[in-house]
């Protein structure tokens, strides 16, 4: 067990991707006293992000590349699932 504890203590960031989460609904139910775990998350570092405004650029495989690289679609130009595997010039936050 100490090995796991030491590993956890060395971790600095947890990326929890909540794809297509509607923050308005989550916040509504938190205020109603429901979703206690989401309340904890929202009070301890959840970051609500925004990205592209064009509908065809809101696909998850485009959005995840944006989150993982910190680049907009115009910068990374990844449009299809798996395209990032051939792009050695794109560093993701976990690499």
N, C-alpha and C positions, 0 to 999 in steps of 0.2 A: 504493500500500500504506500509506503513512503516514496517509491519511485513515481507513482502516479501523481502524488501530491507535488513533488518537485517539478514534474513536467507541467502541471497546471499552473504553478506559480510563475513559470517562465513565459507563459502565454501572455500576450499583450492585447490581442484583438480577436474577437470572434465575429465572423461575418455570417450572419443569419439572413439568408435571402428569402423574403416573403413576397413571392411573385404575385403581382396583381392584387395586392392587399388594398382594400378601401379604407383609408385612414379615417374618413368621416364616420363610418359605421363602427370601427373599433373604438374611437374616442367616445362615441355616443354610448356604447355599452359599458365602457369603463366608467363613465359618469353615472350610469345606472347602478353601479356596484358589481357588475359582472366582469368577467375576463381579468381576474386578479393577476394572472401571470403576465398578460399584456401590459397591465398597469405597471408592474415591476420593470418590464423591459422599457416602456416609454419613459419611465423616470430614471433610467440608468443607461442612457447612451444611444437610444434608437435615433437614427438620422433618417428623416423623410427626404427622399431625393426627387428631383425632377430631371427630365431629359428632353428628348425630342418632342416637338409638337405636331409633326406630320404623322398621320395615322399609320402609314406603311412603315414607319421607322420605330414603332412601339412593340415590335416582336421581341419576345424574351431573349433570343440569342443575340439580338442587337443590344438590348439593354444591359445584359450581363457583361458583355465586353466593355460597355461604357463604365459600368461599376468597377469591374476588375482592372481596368487600365487608367481610369480617370480621364478618358478622352471622349469627346463627342463623336457621333457617327461621322461627321465631316472629317474628323481627324483619323479615325481608325478604319472606316470604310468596310467594316465587316457586316455583311448582309445575310448570309446563310449559316445555318447551324454547322459547326465544324470548321469554318473558314479560318478561324484563328490558329488552328494547328499548323498551318503553313506559313504563318507570319512570324518569323523570328525577330522582327523589329519591334514587336509589341510585347512589353513586359507587363505581366499581371501582378497585382499586389502580393500574391502569395508565392511568387517565384523568387 
